[in-house]
């Protein structure tokens, strides 16, 4: 019997990876937040409402306003 080949291990980008801009990290977090709400049983419209409402973000989330993130992108 032949031994199955192992898939090559590739480096996976994470939000902590330096190659992501602050705006990209924010967008990734929003997507993860939305996905977690759906997985927790919220309907799509309710999950979208939570994502759009900054007051619903957990206390440990401390992002600058999106306007500031966009300005940082323009400087790069």
Backbone torsions as a table, in degrees:
resi	resn	phi	psi	omega
1	UNK	NA	134.5	-179.7
2	UNK	-81.5	144.8	177.7
3	UNK	-79.3	129.6	179.5
4	UNK	-65.9	143.4	179.1
5	UNK	-74.3	143.0	176.2
6	UNK	-87.3	143.1	176.6
7	UNK	-71.4	142.4	177.4
8	UNK	-65.7	140.3	-179.1
9	UNK	-81.8	124.0	177.9
10	UNK	-112.2	148.4	-179.9
11	UNK	-72.9	128.5	-179.9
12	UNK	-96.5	131.4	176.7
13	UNK	-69.9	141.4	175.0
14	UNK	-124.4	168.9	179.2
15	UNK	-62.8	-30.2	-179.8
16	UNK	-76.8	-9.9	179.3
17	UNK	-63.9	134.8	-176.0
18	UNK	-65.9	-17.2	-176.2
19	UNK	-75.7	-10.3	177.0
20	UNK	-91.1	136.5	175.1
21	UNK	-76.0	168.0	178.4
22	UNK	-61.2	-38.9	179.5
23	UNK	-65.1	-41.8	177.7
24	UNK	-64.5	-39.7	177.4
25	UNK	-62.4	-41.0	178.7
26	UNK	-62.8	-44.5	179.9
27	UNK	-64.8	-39.6	177.3
28	UNK	-62.6	-43.4	179.7
29	UNK	-62.6	-42.6	178.5
30	UNK	-60.3	-42.2	178.9
31	UNK	-64.1	-42.7	178.5
32	UNK	-64.3	-39.8	178.4
33	UNK	-61.8	-47.7	179.8
34	UNK	-61.2	-46.7	-179.3
35	UNK	-61.8	-40.3	179.0
36	UNK	-64.9	-39.0	178.1
37	UNK	-64.2	-42.7	178.1
38	UNK	-62.8	-45.0	-179.8
39	UNK	-62.7	-31.9	179.9
40	UNK	-77.4	-4.9	174.8
41	UNK	108.1	2.6	177.4
42	UNK	-74.7	146.0	175.0
43	UNK	-73.4	159.0	-175.1
44	UNK	-57.3	-42.9	-178.3
45	UNK	-68.2	-36.8	178.4
46	UNK	-69.4	-41.5	178.2
47	UNK	-62.4	-41.9	178.6
48	UNK	-63.1	-37.6	178.7
49	UNK	-63.4	-43.3	178.7
50	UNK	-62.4	-42.3	-179.1
51	UNK	-64.0	-37.1	-179.1
52	UNK	-76.6	-22.1	-177.7
53	UNK	-95.0	105.1	-176.8
54	UNK	-62.8	-24.9	178.8
55	UNK	-67.1	-16.7	179.7
56	UNK	-85.1	-9.4	-178.9
57	UNK	-66.4	144.0	176.1
58	UNK	-60.2	156.7	-177.9
59	UNK	-60.2	-30.9	-176.1
60	UNK	-76.6	-7.5	177.8
61	UNK	-85.8	121.2	-179.4
62	UNK	-133.4	79.7	177.6
63	UNK	-98.5	147.4	172.1
64	UNK	-68.9	160.6	174.2
65	UNK	-58.8	148.8	-176.9
66	UNK	-57.4	-34.5	-180.0
67	UNK	-57.7	-43.5	178.6
68	UNK	-65.7	-37.7	179.1
69	UNK	-66.2	-38.6	178.5
70	UNK	-65.4	-39.5	178.4
71	UNK	-64.5	-37.9	177.1
72	UNK	-63.4	-38.2	178.5
73	UNK	-62.9	-39.9	-179.0
74	UNK	-65.9	-31.9	-179.7
75	UNK	-70.2	-28.7	-177.0
76	UNK	-72.3	NA	NA
